[in-house]
Amino acid sequence: MNKDDEPVTLKKELGYGKDDSMTKSQMKMVGFTLIELMVTLAVLAVLAGIAAPSFMAMIRDNRITTQANNLVGSIQLARSEAAKRGVQITIRHNGATANNWDNGWIVFTDWDADGIYDDNASAPECELEEDCLIRTQAALPNNLTLRTENEFSQWFAFNPSGFPVDLVSDVFSLCSPDGNTANARKIVLNNTGRPSIEKGTSSCP
C-alpha cells in the first residue's frame, strides 16, 4: 500500500472527512427545551409530594421506637442490677408532676427503699449502703410525651429477686406531638417485671 494513502485510510476509519454540516446539526439538538425542563420539574414535584408524608411518618416512628427502647432498656437494666447487687433498684422520673415522665428518669440503688435518690456527695461515690446512680435518661426530644396510668406516678422499683416491688404493674403511653393514638407506643410492665412494647394506646395528651 502506498504510504501516501495511509493517512487517508486512517482518517476514514476514525470518521474524519465527513460532512461537517451533519455534526453541526446534531450539536444543535443536544440539551432540553424549556418545556421539557418544566415538565420534568413538575413530575419531580408530584413525586416529592407523594413521598414526603411517608418519609415524615418513618421519621416519627423511628423517634418513638427509639424512646420506647430506651425505657425498656432502663427497665431491663434495673432488673438485672437488682439481682446482681442484692438491693432494690429504683427508676424515678425527673420533675414533680405525677404520671409525667417527659423529662426523663434516673436508675439508682435505693438502700432505704424510699424511692428517692439519696446521695451524700461524699467521695468515693457508690459506697456501701449509699445510693448509687446507675443511669440517667435525658428528657424526651421532639415534644414526645411519656405518661403512666396509675401505679408508677413518680417511681417504681425492682427487688433483689427481679420482681417489681409490691408486684405492681402499669402502662406507659409514649406519644408524638400530634396525639395520634394509633401510631403511639404502649410499654407494659406486668407484675412479674417483664416489659413489652405494643403499637397503639388508648389515649395521648
C-alpha positions in Angstrom: 0.0 0.0 0.0 1.2 3.4 -0.9 2.4 5.3 2.1 0.6 8.4 0.9 -2.7 6.5 1.1 -2.2 5.5 4.8 -3.3 8.8 6.4 -6.4 9.0 4.2 -7.4 5.4 5.2 -6.8 6.2 8.9 -8.9 9.3 8.6 -11.8 7.3 7.2 -11.6 4.7 9.9 -11.6 7.4 12.6 -14.5 9.2 10.9 -12.7 12.2 9.8 -13.5 13.8 6.5 -17.3 13.5 6.9 -19.6 16.3 6.2 -19.3 18.9 8.9 -22.8 20.2 8.4 -24.3 17.0 9.9 -22.2 17.4 13.0 -23.3 21.0 13.5 -26.9 19.9 13.0 -26.6 17.2 15.6 -25.0 19.6 18.1 -28.0 21.9 17.8 -30.2 19.1 19.1 -28.3 18.5 22.3 -30.0 19.5 25.6 -33.5 20.2 26.9 -36.0 22.7 25.7 -37.7 24.9 28.3 -41.0 23.0 28.0 -39.2 19.7 28.6 -37.5 21.1 31.7 -40.7 22.4 33.1 -42.4 19.1 32.6 -39.6 17.3 34.3 -39.7 19.7 37.3 -43.5 19.2 37.6 -43.1 15.4 37.7 -40.5 15.7 40.3 -42.7 18.0 42.4 -45.6 15.5 42.2 -43.3 12.6 43.3 -41.9 14.6 46.1 -45.4 15.4 47.3 -46.3 11.8 47.3 -43.1 10.6 49.1 -42.9 13.4 51.8 -45.7 12.2 54.1 -44.3 8.6 54.1 -40.9 9.9 54.8 -42.1 12.0 57.7 -44.1 9.1 59.1 -41.0 7.0 59.0 -39.0 9.6 60.9 -41.8 9.9 63.5 -42.0 6.1 64.0 -38.2 5.8 64.4 -38.2 8.5 67.1 -41.0 6.8 69.0 -39.4 3.4 68.7 -36.0 4.7 69.9 -37.5 6.2 73.1 -39.6 3.1 73.8 -36.5 1.0 73.5 -34.7 3.4 75.9 -37.4 2.9 78.6 -37.4 -0.9 78.1 -33.6 -0.9 78.3 -33.7 1.0 81.6 -36.3 -1.5 83.0 -34.1 -4.5 82.0 -31.0 -2.8 83.5 -32.8 -2.2 86.8 -34.0 -5.8 87.0 -30.5 -7.2 86.3 -28.8 -4.8 88.7 -31.2 -5.6 91.5 -30.4 -9.3 91.2 -26.7 -8.7 90.9 -26.3 -6.1 93.7 -28.9 -7.7 96.1 -30.6 -4.4 96.7 -33.7 -2.5 95.5 -33.1 -0.7 92.2 -35.5 2.3 91.6 -36.4 4.1 88.4 -37.7 7.6 89.2 -38.9 10.3 86.9 -37.4 13.8 86.7 -39.8 16.5 87.7 -42.6 17.0 90.2 -45.7 16.3 88.0 -47.3 12.9 88.8 -47.5 10.4 85.9 -45.4 12.7 83.7 -42.2 11.1 82.5 -41.4 13.5 79.7 -38.4 15.0 81.4 -36.5 11.6 81.6 -35.6 9.5 84.6 -32.8 8.0 86.7 -31.9 4.5 87.7 -30.2 4.1 91.1 -29.6 1.8 94.0 -32.2 2.5 96.7 -30.8 1.2 100.0 -33.6 2.6 102.2 -36.3 1.7 99.6 -38.0 5.1 99.8 -38.0 5.8 96.0 -35.7 8.9 96.5 -32.2 9.2 95.3 -30.1 9.9 98.4 -26.5 10.9 97.7 -24.4 12.4 100.5 -22.0 13.8 97.9 -19.0 12.2 99.5 -16.1 10.6 97.6 -15.8 7.9 96.5 -19.2 7.5 95.0 -21.3 4.4 95.4 -20.1 3.5 98.9 -21.7 0.6 100.6 -25.3 1.4 101.6 -25.1 4.7 99.7 -27.5 5.3 96.8 -25.6 4.9 93.6 -26.6 6.5 90.3 -26.6 3.8 87.6 -28.2 5.5 84.6 -29.5 8.9 83.6 -32.0 9.3 80.8 -32.4 12.8 79.3 -35.7 14.4 78.6 -37.6 13.1 75.6 -36.8 15.0 72.4 -39.1 16.4 69.6 -42.0 17.1 72.0 -42.7 13.4 72.6 -44.7 12.6 75.7 -44.5 9.7 78.1 -47.2 9.2 80.7 -48.2 6.4 83.1 -51.7 5.4 84.2 -51.8 4.8 88.0 -49.1 2.9 89.9 -45.9 4.4 88.5 -46.8 8.1 89.1 -43.3 9.0 90.3 -41.2 5.9 90.6 -41.2 2.1 90.5 -38.6 -0.4 91.6 -37.3 -4.0 91.5 -36.4 -6.1 94.5 -33.3 -8.4 94.5 -35.5 -11.2 93.1 -36.1 -9.2 90.0 -39.8 -8.6 90.6 -41.5 -5.2 90.9 -41.8 -4.0 94.4 -45.3 -5.0 95.7 -45.8 -6.9 92.5 -47.5 -3.9 90.9 -47.9 -3.3 87.1 -48.6 -0.3 85.0 -48.7 1.0 81.4 -46.6 3.8 79.8 -48.1 5.7 76.9 -45.5 7.2 74.5 -47.0 9.6 72.0 -45.9 12.0 69.3 -46.9 15.7 69.4 -49.9 15.1 67.0 -51.5 12.9 69.7 -52.2 10.1 67.2 -53.1 7.1 69.4 -52.8 4.6 66.5 -49.1 5.4 66.0 -48.3 5.7 69.7 -46.4 3.0 71.7 -47.6 1.3 74.8 -45.0 0.0 77.1 -46.5 -2.6 79.5 -44.7 -3.7 82.7 -46.5 -6.7 84.2 -46.4 -7.8 87.8 -43.5 -10.2 87.1 -41.3 -7.4 85.9 -41.3 -8.2 82.2 -41.7 -5.2 79.8 -43.3 -5.4 76.4 -44.0 -2.8 73.6 -47.3 -2.6 71.7 -48.3 -0.3 68.9 -51.3 1.9 69.7 -52.6 3.3 73.0 -55.9 4.3 74.4 -55.1 7.9 74.9 -52.5 10.6 74.4 -52.1 14.1 76.0 
